[in-house]
Amino acid sequence: MKFVDEAFIDIAAGDGGNGCVSFRHEKYKEFGGPNGGDGGRGGHVFAVADPNLNTLVDYRYSRRYEAKRGEHGMGSDMFGAAGADITLKMPVGTIITDAETGEVLYELLTPGEVITIAKGGDGGFGNMRFKSAINRAPRQKTPGWPGERKNLKLELKVLADVGLLGMPNAGKSTFITAVSNARPKIADYPFTTLHPNLGVVRVGPEQSFVVADIPGLIEGASEGAGLGHQFLRHLQRTRLLLHIVDLAPFDDAVDPVAQAKAIVNELKKYDQKLYDKPRWLVLNKLDLVPPDEREARVKDFVKRFKWKGPVFEISALTREGCEPLIHAIFRHVQSEQRTENEPVEVDPRFAGDAPA
């Protein structure tokens, strides 16, 4: 399936039905009186977070969605029926913004979450609503209220605990294949990965975390080089970034330190908050480095890169060093979750029961 992480749609909730002007016409009843019913409300437009979807491709080709209008009121005190609602299924992690103002309206973060993105108009009043002691035969009615109409932008940011950064062919896809159930395309040419991939890493019974692999970055991505850097949006909700570096490039003229610095620069240009996220250095492809040269090459890289954070040495192909890395990631993710779930300290002055 084609991966689409951005789409524009037009939605229209249903208009309310009009009220009715009607009077009783019954044999042997001298004073019939008004009996015009109200119109039905228009249909709402709902959005539901569907965990079975992982792309917005359906909204790329179908952009207009309209709910039914409410039925008009009728005589004999009959109200119009409400218009049928429509429900739009969207992937978990979808952000819904106003396409004209850029204001974020809704975020679908929980599987099964349902929100109303456009409300149907209320039905108009029939003439029975206007009956009074001084107006026994009202001929007033009101039209139905219009339903909401919106131009929306849908943007998908995948929900993952860990995000993978790196140059093309750094071994990100091989790593996610080695540690999870994801099976992305792997080949020996650049930009094999063309869209984000998610993998669930199982650490133990009921112990897991989610890893997101995005297409590789190159220097100048912020100016559109390569595939650009728009896929970095999928790392904005992660708790940890793994910067995977090819420590043994096939071309001797390629400097891994220069490549790593280019990735960091592109990250900073894109989003300062993303740049400030916890980031670990993962030196990959150790299987291509002679055992007696590994220690020296790792030390040289760390020194020239001026890196002071966590460093892990792995071979994603042979899975060497992957197990310790997985457990370290799980502990970090668990600690982040506990921090987020810590109870907020309440000022003693406001700790009492709320007033009734």
C-alpha positions as CSV (number, residue, x, y, z in Angstrom):
1,M,0.0,0.0,0.0
2,K,1.3,3.5,-0.8
3,F,2.3,5.4,2.3
4,V,0.7,8.9,2.5
5,D,1.2,11.0,5.6
6,E,-0.5,14.2,4.5
7,A,-3.9,14.9,2.9
8,F,-6.5,17.7,2.5
9,I,-10.2,17.1,2.8
10,D,-13.4,19.1,2.7
11,I,-16.2,18.1,5.1
12,A,-19.8,19.3,5.4
13,A,-22.2,18.3,8.2
14,G,-25.8,18.1,7.2
15,D,-28.1,21.1,7.4
16,G,-31.1,21.0,9.7
17,G,-34.5,20.4,8.2
18,N,-37.0,23.2,8.0
19,G,-39.9,23.6,10.3
20,C,-43.5,23.1,9.0
21,V,-46.6,25.2,9.0
22,S,-49.7,23.0,9.3
23,F,-53.1,23.1,11.0
24,R,-55.4,20.3,12.1
25,H,-58.1,19.5,9.7
26,E,-60.3,16.9,11.4
27,K,-64.0,16.4,11.0
28,Y,-66.2,17.6,13.9
29,K,-63.3,19.6,15.5
30,E,-64.1,23.3,15.4
31,F,-60.7,24.6,16.5
32,G,-57.9,22.6,14.9
33,G,-54.9,24.6,15.9
34,P,-51.3,24.4,14.7
35,N,-49.6,21.0,14.4
36,G,-46.5,21.7,12.3
37,G,-43.5,19.8,13.5
38,D,-39.8,20.7,13.8
39,G,-37.2,19.8,11.3
40,G,-34.6,17.1,12.1
41,R,-31.0,17.9,12.8
42,G,-28.4,17.4,10.2
43,G,-25.9,14.6,10.3
44,H,-22.7,14.9,12.2
45,V,-19.2,14.1,10.8
46,F,-17.1,11.9,13.2
47,A,-13.5,10.8,13.0
48,V,-12.4,7.6,14.7
49,A,-8.8,6.4,15.3
50,D,-8.5,3.0,13.7
51,P,-5.4,1.0,14.7
52,N,-5.7,-1.1,11.6
53,L,-4.8,1.9,9.4
54,N,-1.3,3.2,8.9
55,T,-1.7,5.6,6.0
56,L,-3.9,8.5,4.8
57,V,-3.9,7.2,1.2
58,D,-7.8,6.9,1.1
59,Y,-8.1,10.7,1.6
60,R,-5.6,11.5,-1.1
61,Y,-8.1,10.3,-3.8
62,S,-11.4,11.1,-2.1
63,R,-11.5,14.6,-0.7
64,R,-15.2,15.6,-0.2
65,Y,-17.3,14.2,2.6
66,E,-20.9,15.3,3.3
67,A,-23.4,14.1,5.9
68,K,-27.1,14.0,5.1
69,R,-29.4,16.9,5.9
70,G,-32.3,16.5,8.4
71,E,-35.8,15.9,7.1
72,H,-38.3,18.7,7.1
73,G,-41.0,18.8,9.8
74,M,-44.5,17.6,8.8
75,G,-48.1,18.1,9.9
76,S,-49.8,16.0,12.7
77,D,-47.0,17.0,15.1
78,M,-44.5,15.0,13.2
79,F,-40.8,16.0,13.6
80,G,-38.4,15.3,10.8
81,A,-35.9,12.5,11.1
82,A,-32.2,13.4,11.8
83,G,-29.8,13.1,8.9
84,A,-27.5,10.2,8.8
85,D,-24.0,10.7,10.4
86,I,-20.8,9.7,8.7
87,T,-17.7,8.4,10.3
88,L,-14.2,8.8,8.8
89,K,-11.6,6.2,9.8
90,M,-8.1,7.6,10.3
91,P,-4.8,6.1,11.6
92,V,-3.8,6.6,15.2
93,G,-1.5,9.6,15.4
94,T,-3.5,11.7,12.9
95,I,-3.4,15.5,13.5
96,I,-6.4,17.4,12.2
97,T,-5.8,21.1,11.5
98,D,-7.7,23.9,9.9
99,A,-6.3,24.2,6.3
100,E,-6.9,27.9,6.2
101,T,-5.6,29.1,9.6
102,G,-3.2,26.2,10.4
103,E,-4.8,25.9,13.9
104,V,-4.6,22.4,15.3
105,L,-8.2,21.2,16.0
106,Y,-7.9,17.6,17.1
107,E,-5.4,14.8,17.6
108,L,-6.3,11.1,17.4
109,L,-3.9,9.5,19.9
110,T,-5.9,6.6,21.4
111,P,-7.1,3.6,19.4
112,G,-10.9,3.7,19.1
113,E,-11.1,7.4,20.0
114,V,-14.0,9.1,18.4
115,I,-14.3,12.9,18.0
116,T,-16.9,15.1,16.3
117,I,-15.2,17.2,13.7
118,A,-18.3,18.8,12.2
119,K,-21.7,19.2,13.9
120,G,-24.9,19.0,12.0
121,G,-27.3,22.0,12.0
122,D,-30.3,22.0,14.3
123,G,-33.7,21.6,12.8
124,G,-36.0,24.6,12.4
125,F,-39.1,25.2,14.5
126,G,-42.6,24.3,13.2
127,N,-45.6,26.6,13.8
128,M,-46.7,24.6,16.9
129,R,-43.7,26.1,18.7
130,F,-45.2,29.6,18.2
131,K,-48.7,28.9,19.6
132,S,-49.6,31.2,22.5
133,A,-52.7,32.7,24.2
134,I,-52.7,35.7,21.9
135,N,-51.6,33.8,18.8
136,R,-53.8,30.8,18.3
137,A,-53.1,30.3,14.7
138,P,-49.4,31.0,14.1
139,R,-48.0,30.9,10.6
140,Q,-44.4,31.3,11.6
141,K,-41.7,28.7,11.1
142,T,-37.9,28.8,11.0
143,P,-35.5,27.2,8.5
144,G,-33.0,24.6,9.6
145,W,-29.6,25.8,10.7
146,P,-26.7,25.1,8.4
147,G,-24.2,22.3,9.3
148,E,-20.5,23.1,9.9
149,R,-18.3,23.1,6.8
150,K,-14.5,22.9,7.1
151,N,-11.4,22.6,5.0
152,L,-9.1,20.3,6.9
153,K,-5.5,19.2,6.6
154,L,-4.7,15.7,7.9
155,E,-1.2,15.0,9.0
156,L,0.0,11.6,10.3
157,K,2.8,11.4,12.9
158,V,3.4,7.7,13.7
159,L,3.3,6.8,17.4
160,A,6.6,5.1,18.4
161,D,8.8,5.0,21.5
162,V,12.1,5.0,19.6
163,G,13.1,6.6,16.3
164,L,16.0,5.7,14.1
165,L,18.2,8.3,12.5
166,G,21.0,7.9,10.0
167,M,22.3,8.2,6.5
168,P,21.0,5.9,3.7
169,N,22.5,2.4,4.0
170,A,23.5,3.0,7.6
171,G,21.7,-0.2,8.5
172,K,18.5,1.1,10.0
173,S,16.3,-1.3,8.2
174,T,18.6,-4.2,9.0
175,F,18.5,-3.2,12.7
176,I,14.7,-3.0,12.9
177,T,14.5,-6.4,11.1
178,A,16.9,-7.9,13.6
179,V,15.1,-6.7,16.7
180,S,11.4,-6.6,15.8
181,N,8.7,-8.1,13.6
182,A,9.0,-5.5,10.9
183,R,10.2,-6.6,7.5
184,P,11.2,-3.5,5.5
185,K,12.9,-3.7,2.1
186,I,16.7,-4.1,2.4
187,A,19.1,-3.6,-0.5
188,D,22.6,-2.4,-1.1
189,Y,21.7,1.0,-2.7
190,P,20.7,4.3,-1.1
191,F,17.1,5.2,-0.2
192,T,15.9,1.7,-0.1
193,T,13.4,2.9,2.6
194,L,10.9,5.2,1.0
195,H,8.4,5.5,3.9
196,P,8.4,5.0,7.7
197,N,8.2,1.5,9.0
198,L,7.1,0.5,12.5
199,G,8.3,-2.6,14.4
200,V,7.3,-3.9,17.8
201,V,10.3,-5.1,19.9
202,R,9.4,-7.9,22.4
203,V,11.7,-7.8,25.5
204,G,9.6,-10.2,27.6
205,P,6.1,-11.2,28.5
206,E,4.0,-8.1,28.2
207,Q,7.2,-6.0,27.8
208,S,7.7,-4.3,24.5
209,F,8.3,-1.0,22.8
210,V,7.8,0.4,19.3
211,V,10.6,1.5,16.9
212,A,10.1,3.8,13.9
213,D,12.5,3.6,10.9
214,I,12.3,6.6,8.5
215,P,14.0,7.1,5.1
216,G,17.7,8.1,5.4
217,L,18.8,11.7,5.6
218,I,21.6,13.3,3.7
219,E,23.4,16.7,4.0
220,G,21.2,19.4,2.5
221,A,17.9,17.5,3.2
222,S,16.4,20.8,4.6
223,E,16.9,22.3,1.1
224,G,15.2,19.2,-0.5
225,A,18.2,17.0,-1.2
226,G,17.5,13.3,-1.3
227,L,14.0,12.7,0.0
228,G,14.0,15.9,2.1
229,H,13.5,15.9,5.8
230,Q,9.7,15.9,5.9
231,F,9.8,12.3,7.4
232,L,11.4,13.7,10.6
233,R,7.8,14.6,11.7
234,H,7.4,10.9,12.5
235,L,10.1,11.1,15.2
236,Q,8.5,14.1,17.1
237,R,6.5,11.8,19.4
238,T,9.3,9.4,20.3
239,R,11.0,9.2,23.7
240,L,14.4,8.3,22.3
241,L,16.4,8.7,19.1
242,L,19.0,6.2,18.0
243,H,21.6,7.7,15.7
244,I,22.9,4.8,13.7
245,V,26.2,5.3,12.0
246,D,27.9,3.1,9.4
247,L,31.4,2.6,10.9
248,A,32.7,0.7,7.9
249,P,31.6,2.5,4.7
250,F,32.5,0.8,1.4
251,D,34.0,4.0,0.0
252,D,37.2,4.8,1.9
253,A,36.7,8.5,0.9
254,V,33.6,8.7,3.1
255,D,34.1,10.0,6.6
256,P,31.6,8.5,9.1
257,V,32.2,11.5,11.4
258,A,31.3,14.0,8.7
259,Q,28.2,12.0,7.9
260,A,27.1,11.9,11.5
261,K,27.6,15.7,11.9
262,A,25.5,16.3,8.8
263,I,22.6,14.3,10.3
264,V,22.8,16.3,13.6
265,N,22.8,19.6,11.6
266,E,19.8,18.6,9.6
267,L,18.0,17.6,12.8
268,K,18.7,21.0,14.4
269,K,17.5,22.8,11.3
270,Y,14.2,20.9,11.3
271,D,13.1,21.2,14.9
272,Q,15.0,22.3,18.0
273,K,12.7,20.2,20.2
274,L,13.5,17.1,18.2
275,Y,17.2,18.0,18.4
276,D,16.9,18.2,22.2
277,K,15.4,14.8,22.6
278,P,17.5,12.1,24.3
279,R,19.8,10.6,21.6
280,W,22.1,7.6,21.7
281,L,24.9,6.8,19.3
282,V,24.8,3.3,17.7
283,L,27.9,2.4,15.7
284,N,26.8,-0.3,13.3
285,K,28.5,-2.8,10.9
286,L,31.2,-3.9,13.3
287,D,31.2,-7.3,11.5
288,L,33.0,-5.5,8.6
289,V,35.8,-4.2,11.0
290,P,38.7,-6.5,11.9
291,P,38.4,-7.4,15.6
292,D,41.8,-6.0,16.4
293,E,40.8,-2.6,14.9
294,R,37.4,-2.2,16.5
295,E,38.4,-0.5,19.7
296,A,40.7,2.0,18.1
297,R,38.1,2.9,15.4
298,V,35.4,3.4,17.9
299,K,37.5,5.6,20.1
300,D,38.7,7.6,17.2
301,F,35.1,8.2,16.0
302,V,33.8,9.2,19.5
303,K,36.8,11.6,19.9
304,R,36.4,13.3,16.6
305,F,32.6,13.4,16.9
306,K,33.0,15.0,20.3
307,W,30.3,12.7,21.7
308,K,29.6,12.5,25.4
309,G,26.4,10.5,25.4
310,P,25.7,6.8,25.5
311,V,27.5,4.7,22.8
312,F,26.6,1.2,21.6
313,E,28.6,-1.0,19.3
314,I,26.6,-3.4,17.2
315,S,26.3,-5.5,14.0
316,A,22.7,-5.5,12.9
317,L,23.4,-8.2,10.4
318,T,24.9,-10.7,12.9
319,R,22.8,-9.2,15.8
320,E,26.0,-8.8,17.8
321,G,25.5,-6.2,20.6
322,C,21.8,-5.9,19.8
323,E,20.5,-7.6,23.0
324,P,22.2,-5.2,25.5
325,L,21.0,-2.3,23.4
326,I,17.4,-3.6,23.4
327,H,17.3,-4.0,27.2
328,A,18.9,-0.5,27.7
329,I,16.2,1.0,25.4
330,F,13.4,-0.8,27.3
331,R,14.7,0.5,30.7
332,H,14.8,4.1,29.3
333,V,11.3,3.9,27.8
334,Q,10.0,2.5,31.1
335,S,11.6,5.3,33.1
336,E,10.1,7.9,30.7
337,Q,6.7,6.3,31.1
338,R,6.9,6.4,34.9
339,T,7.9,10.0,34.8
340,E,5.0,10.9,32.6
341,N,2.6,9.0,34.9
342,E,3.9,10.5,38.2
343,P,1.1,12.2,40.2
344,V,1.2,16.0,40.0
345,E,2.0,17.6,43.4
346,V,-1.0,19.6,44.6
347,D,-0.7,22.8,46.7
348,P,-1.9,22.0,50.2
349,R,-4.2,25.0,50.1
350,F,-6.1,23.4,47.2
351,A,-6.0,19.8,48.4
352,G,-9.4,19.8,50.0
353,D,-12.6,18.6,48.5
354,A,-14.0,20.6,45.7
355,P,-17.1,22.7,46.5
356,A,-20.4,21.1,45.6
